[in-house]
Amino acid sequence: MTDSPVPLWVLIPCLLAILYLGWKRWQRKPERVLRRNRLWVLPTVLTAVILPLVYLQPHHAFHWVDRMIIITAALLGMATGFVRARATRLRYDHESGELMAGFSLSALLFLIPIGFARHISREYLGIGPSAVSHGDARAIIGSLTFVLAMVVTHRTTLYRRSRGLVPQRDGD
C-alpha cells in the first residue's frame, strides 16, 4: 500500500509538466505593462482592510515583546518589498509609450537571506504558521503587518523608480 493518495504514474507526469512549464517561463521572462497611475490602489485597499483587522483583533495589551514582534515583521516586510521592487526591470517602450516591468530572476539571491530571516523570526518569536492557525493574536497581527509593509514598500519603490523613466509631456 502506498502513502500517497495519488498514484505514482499520475504524479510523475504532472511533476514533469510543472518542471517543463517552469523552465519555459524561466527562459521567456515575460514583461507586463506597469501603470504608474494605478500603483496606489492595492496599498490603499490593503491598508483599509488590514488596519481595521489589526485594531479589531481581540488581544491583550501589547508588551514590549509584542511591539518588537510587530516591528520585526514590518521591517522584514519592508525589506522584502524593497528587494522585489529593485529586482524589477523597468523600461520605457518608446513605440507603444508604455512603461514595461519584468522580474529579474537573479534577484532571488537577495530574497533568500530575507526569507531565512523571516523563517527564523517566525520560529523563534513564536509567530509561525502553527501560532496563526491556533489564533495567536500577535502572530496574526505580525503576518498582516508583514504583508502590508511589503506591498506598500514594493509599490512605493516602483513608483519612485518609474518617475525618471517616463518622459514628461508639456501638459504635465
C-alpha angles and dihedrals in degrees: 000000000000127000093221118082088210116070116246092237088063097040097054097055090045091051091047091050091051091049091048093049091046091052091050091050090047090056097043099047096191122216126216135200113265113211107204093193091060100047092096096057101077096045090048094050093045092049090050090051103037102044094056089046090053092046095046095042106112107242142145121256111292117255125198091269091055091049091050090051091052092046091048091050091048093048092049090048091050091049091050093048092047094050091047091051094046089048091057113099110223125194135163114232105214094193096057096025092231134127111239126204129193131172118244109223091203088069090071085083088068094045094054096070090047089051090052091049090051091048092049093047092049093050099043098038093048097241099115128128093279091057091049092050090051091052100250103173097214091049091051093045091046092052093048091047091051092053094045094048091047095051096043093048093044095051094041092051091047090051093049092048093048095053094080096045101058114076115236118244124218093250095050 
